[in-house]
């Protein structure tokens, strides 16, 4: 309780300073920015350089740094963390005056809910989870819809009529990727076989084990699978590496446009497309709302209709099937196709 009292007092003092500054000709945004330390971003396992999910969130903060002039501090999770570890990371941001404080990934759901109660004057955000809290912005995405388009592309590009899905951890979130992908393949070509496998049943290491993904992809390729979609965070880089060594095989990336990722540049010629979750947009939206003095709260869904999920076209490898992909996208947007969220 002492933390809350201390922070409430600090917030009140900051508000007075903001009002005074505004009266002296400074804009509200400038005054608000001066009243807090900046943005605190807590990465999921894999850190910023995962070429995927965390990287997308980081782009949102970098965009805010350039356009809004905010400071940004980033901290990274480690394998095998406890709830207490995550709460400590979030609390350290809030205690230091960072606002908003953002947790990247569903693993932060409970810790955001707990810590937000202790810092009612601070805005919190979490990606891929819906924790309770009057000062919490829950950013969720229609991964299944984007993955459906990946399934359409895979079915149309597979010469062997065999495609694969690799999930990092077998949980409800990653099952959305699997379900959408499988449905997209079936709706496009019922004769194409889909093989779906996971790296770990319930260990978050599945998002930070490229070697395991490389081995899993190798086994799929040996069985004749020639298009593989990985939803496994940093682990996916291992799958892409294995695919790059197999002539005629394609990888489908996730979360970020992996064709454009510098760390994957030497493999880009095998990256057919990527299911892009515009986490950067959601993160920027929250930061801007705090800077404007109108913090976002509640659940904000970024679906295909709102362009929260898209299919990347970098490399031009899906140009020949773009009409079919556009038609499938339109059916989803119009509600003619309902994409399942569970396999």
ABEGO torsion letter per residue (X at the ends): XAAAAAAAAAAAAAAAAAAAAAAAGBBAAAAAAAABAEBBBBBBBGEAAAGBAAAAAAAAAAAAAAAAGBBBBBBBBBBGBBAAAAAAAAAAAAAAGBOBBBBBEAAAAAAAAAAAAABAABBBBBBGBBBBEAABBBBBBBAAAAAAAAAAAAAAABAAGBBBBBBABBBAAAAAAAAAAAAAAAAABAABBBBBBBABAABAAAAABAAAAAAAAAAAAAAGBABBBBBAEAAAAAAAAAAAABBGBBBBBBGBBAAABAAAAAAAAABABBBBBBAAAAAAAAAAAAAAGBBBBEBBBBBAAAGABBBBABGGAAAAAAAAAAAAAAAAAAGABBBBABX
